[in-house]
Structures are given as C-alpha cells and as structure tokens.
C-alpha cells in the first residue's frame, strides 16, 4: 500500500510537470534588441524557447512565456503580445508596440492595416 501511494504521487507530479510545460509553446526569433519608441529593450530566450527574459533600459528584468510561435505573455505586466510583420513588431495588448528599429510617435511605421 505504501509503495502504491508513493508511486501514485510520483506519477501525478510527473503528469502535472509535463502538462505545465506543454501548455506553453516555443517562440523563436524574438531574442535581441527591440525598441519601445526610442527606448531599447533586450530579450533573451531560454528553456528551449518557451520562456524569455526582458531587460529594459534601466536594467529591470522580467520574465515571459510563449503561448505559441506568434503570441507571448509577460505576467509581471499582465499583457500579451502578438508578433506581426515577419516578427519585426510586437503589438502588446495594452496598445503599445515594440519594433526592431527605433521609432518616434505612438506606433512604428509600416503596421498592417
């Protein structure tokens, strides 16, 4: 009985671990420098591409996850981002944008209509 209970607990934990990781996906191509207007933001991918870190111009670091290869999530800001225009623009759910190139104004040029 003791071994059965221990085996059940281990199996349940392994199942939950797999379920947690499989509920997220991998994202590629977002690592490197992005710009929020003219402010640089550095993105680094880790954990086989399903997690990433974001470091802003003041050195503050936060962590995010990928829903799939086009949608990412930043829990600390409670926002999701949609990769657009061949992964050169991220449109965040709060209405802001990140672009691979510095831009002035509220949004980067060449956004799809």
DOKE-584847 format. One record per residue: residue in one letter; x, y, z of N, C-alpha, C, O in turn. Coordinates in pm, whole numbers, plus 50000, padded with zeros to 5 digits. Example, Ala and Ser with C-alpha at 12.3 -4.5 7.8 and 13.67 -1.06 7.14 Angstrom:
A513194943150780512304955050780513204967050780514244966850846 S512854977550708513674989450714512905000350787513415011450804 
This chain:
X500834988150000500005000050000500875012650000500595022349930 X501955012250080502845023750090503495026749955503605038449916 X503935016349883504595018249754503595022949647503935030749559 X502375018049658501345022049564501045036949578500945044049478 X500925041649700500655055749728501825064449679501615074749616 X503045060249709504225067649665504295068049513504585078549455 X504035056849448504035056349302502975065349241503215071849140 X501805065749302500725074449255501105089149267500815097049176 X501715092849375502145106749395503195110649292503105121349232 X504185102049271505235104849173504635106049033504975115148959 X503745096848997503115097148864502305109948846502335116048739 X501585114048948500795126348941501685138548924501385147348843 X502765139148999503685150548986504325151048848504455161848790 X504725139648794505295139248660504275143648556504605150948463 X503045139148570501985143248478501765158348483501665164748379 X501695164048604501495178448618502665186348561502475196948501 X503865181348580505045188048525504985188248373505245198548312 X504645177248312504525176548166503385185348117503525192248016 X502265185248186501115193248148501445208048152501065215448062 X502145212348256502515226448270503395230848155503145241348096 X504405223048121505305227148014504625226247878504895234547791 X503755216647857503105215247728502005225447706501555227047592 X501545232447809500535242647790501135255247729500405264147685 X502435256047726503135267147662503805261847536503955249747520 X504195270547450504815266447325506185272847314506655279447406 X506815270947200508125276947178507995288847085507175289046994 X508815298747111508885310447024510345312246984511245310847067 X510555315146860511915317246809511985331046744510975336446700 X513165336546740513375348946667513035361646741513095372446682 X512675360746870512385373146942513585377847024513545388747082 X514635369647029515795373847108516525385147037516525386146915 X517135393747119517855405247065517245418247113516495418447211 X517575428947045517125442247085515835446147016515685444646895 X514905451347096513645456947049513585471347098514375475347184 X512665479047045512515493047087511065496047119510155492747043 X510865502347234509585508147272509745523047242510215530547326 X509355527047124509685540547077511175541247051511695534346963 X511865549547127513315550647113514065543547226515295543847229 X513345537347318513955530547431514265516047399513365508547360 X515525511747414515875497847383515415488047492515405491347611 X515035476147450514635465247537515355452647487515285449547368 X516035445547576516755433447538515935421147574515465419947688 X515765411947479515025399547501515975387847484516715387047386 X515965378747582516785366647577515875354547596515075354147689 X516005344647508515195332347515515945321847597517165320747588 X515195314047677515775302747749514715291747764513595293247715 X515065280947830514175269247848513645264247714512445262447697 X514555261947622514225256347490513255265047411512535259947325 X513215277847439512415286947360511025289847411510315297847351 X510595283547520509245286347567509195296947678508115300747723 X510355301547721510415312547818511455322547771512365319147696 X511305334847815512255345247778512335355647889511445356547974 X513415363347888513545374347983513605387347904514055387747790 X513135398047968513125411347908513865420648003513545421348122 X514865427747950515605437448030515415451147967515765453247851 X514845460548044514615473947989515845482748002516885478248051 X515735495147958516885504147955517435507448094518585511648105 X516645505648198517135508348334517695495948401518115496548517 X517705484448330518265472248385517255463448456517615452848507 X515975467548460514925459548524514635447348438514405448648317 X514635435548498514425423048425513095416748466512775415948585 X512335412248366511115404648391511135392448300511945391548208 X510235383048326510235370548253508895368248187507845372248239 X508925361848070507715359147996507675344847944508635337347955 X506515341347887506305327947832505665329447695505075339747663 X505805318947614505225318847481503965310247479504005298647521 X502855315747431501645307747410501835299047287501485287247286 X502405304947183502715297847059503785305846987504395314647047 X504035303046860505125309946792504775324246750505605331046690 X503555328846781503155342546747502635350646864502485362846852 X502365344246978501785351347093502625348647217502895337147252 X503045359547283503855358547404503135365447519502195373047497 X503585362747641502905367947760503935372547862504905365447890 X503725384547917504545389848026503685390548153502915399948169 X503815380648243502975380348363503135392648452502165397348511 X504355397948463504575409348552503795421748507503435430148589 X503535422848378502785434148324501335430148292500495438748263 X501045417148299499735411448264499295415648124498155419848102 X500235414448029499935417647890500405406347798501365399247830 X499735404847686500165395247584500585403147461500105414247438 X501485397347383501975403847264501805395147142502035383047146 X501395401347032501215394446904502365398446813502585410246787 X503115388446764504205391146670503605393946532502785386246482 X504025405046472503485409146343504615412546246505775413746286 X504265414246120505165418546013506475410846017507535416546044 X506395397845991507585389145989508405390146117509635390446112 X507735390546230508365391246363509265403446381510275402646450 X508905414646319509665427046339508925436946429509475447346466 X507675433646463506865442246550506115433346648505595422846610 X506055437546775505205430946874504135440946914504445451846962 X502875437246892501745445746931501225440447065500675429447071 X501405448147171501025443947306499555447047332499005456447276 X498935439147417497505440547448497175453647519496005457447526 X498185460747572497925473747634497985485147533497895496847570 X498135481647402498145491847297499515497047259499635505347169 X500565492347327501925496547292502535487047191502025476147166 X503635491547132504345483647032505815482947064506385492347121 X506445471947029507895470947024508255468346878507565460946807 X509345474546835509795472746698511275469446698511985472546794 X511745463246591513175460146578513995472646552515215472646569 X513335483346511514005496146486513385506946572512185506746600 X514225516346614513765527646694512735535746614512875537146493 X511715540946682510705549046613510215560046706510325559046828 X509675570546646509075581446723507565580946700507115575946598 X506815586046794505355585646783504805573746858505555565846917 X503475572246856502825561646934502965547646875502815537846948 X503245546446744503375533246684504415533446572504675543746510 X505025521646548506055520946445505455522346304504265519746284 X506265526546208505755527446070505545513446011506025503446064 X504815512945900504575500745822503735490245895503895478345869 X502855494545987501955484946051500895480345952500435488245870 X500505467545960499415463245872498115470145911497885473146028 X497285472745813496025479845838494985470445895493865474645923 
